Amino acid sequence: MNLPEELKYTKSHEWVAHQPDGSARIGLTDFAQKELGDIVFINLPQEGDSVDSGAAFADVESVKAVSDVYSPVTGTVQAVNEELLDAPEQLNKAPYDSWMVQVGEISATEELLSASEYLTFLSGKEGD
């Protein structure tokens, strides 16, 4: 399983890349994209929208289902990866290069896992 060490992870399968300016880029993990299957559509918020930790901020549609994507932080959307709107399959091809939004003015953060903690969490799910 591909889990870059420099990223943080949530139990709802988002990754977080903290940026030098204090903002954070958010995307879907390799595990999530594999579970979803071929992603065919993505719905993202707009710049300036507020996001709340633990609340859905986007959804992705795959050949299997539509799934919400949850924000690991509370803040304001500073940037949206508009390339994903035209090519949502990039989430399948390169999940860690395909950030969805960049959030700034972060006021709260959900409990985030290291790569090894996320791997341990996933190992526990395999028996579910």
N, C-alpha and C positions, 0 to 999 in steps of 0.2 A: 504494500500500500504506500502510495506517495504522500508523505506528510512533511513538508518543509519545516525544519526546526525553528526558523525565525518567525513563524506565524503562531497565533493563538487560535483556539478552537472553541466552539460551543457544543453543548450536547444536542442542539437542534441542527448541527452539521453546517454551520457557517464558519468561515475563517476570517480572521482579523489581522490586518497588517498595519501596525502603528507607523505613522509618518513622522518625519522630523519636526513638522510644524504643530504636532499635537493632534492632528486629525487621524482618521482611521479609514482604510479601505476595507470593504466587506465583500466576500464572495461565497460561493458554494464549495464544499469540500469534494475531493475526488470520490469519497464514499457516497456522498449525496447524489452526484451526477450519475454514478454507476447504478444506484438504486432507482433513480428516476427513469433511466433509459434515454432514448433520443429526445433531446429537448427541442421543441419546435416553436415556442413562443415565450416571450418574457415581458412582464409588465413591471416597469420601474417607476419610482416616485420622480418628482421634478426637483430641480435645484431650488433651494429655499424651503422645501417641505421639512417639517419636523418629524423625527423618528423617535420612538420610545423603546427603551431596553425591554426585550421580551415580547414586543408587539410586531405583528407582520408589517413589513414595509414594501414587499414586492411579492409577485407570484411567478412561478414558472410552469409552463405546460409542456408535458412530455407525451410520448405515445401511450404512457400508462395512466397518467392522472395530472391534475393541476395541484400544485403544492405551494403553500405559503413559504416565504422566506422571512425569518425573524431577525430583528435588529439586536445585536449584542450591546449596543450603546444607545444612550439618549443624547440627541443633538440635532444639528441642522444639516441637511444634505447640501454639500458644497459642490459636488460634481456627480454626474451620471455617466456611466460608460455607454454612450449612445451607439457604439459599434455593436453592442450585444442586441440592440433592438432590430438591427438588420441581419445579424448573424448569431442568433441564440445558440446555434450548435457549437460555438466556441466554448461554451461551458462544458461540453463533453470533451472537446479536443484538448483544451488547456485550462483546466479549472482554476489553477493558481495564477495564471496570467490574465484571467478574465474577471477582474473586479467588477462589481455591480454598481456600487456607490461609494463616494468618499464623504464621510461625515465629520464635521467640525463642531466647535463649541460644545464639546462633549461634557456633559454634567453628571452622567452616571454610566457605569459599565456593569454588565452582567458578569457573573463568575466565568472566567475564561480558563481554558485548559491548555497545558503545554502539549507538544506533539506526543510525548510519551503517555501523558495522562489521557489524551484523546484516544490513543491506540488501546489503552487499557479499557476505557469506556466502550469502545467498539468491540473488544473481545468479549465483554459481558453481554453484548447484544446478540452475538452470534447464536447463543443458545435460546433466544426468544422465539 
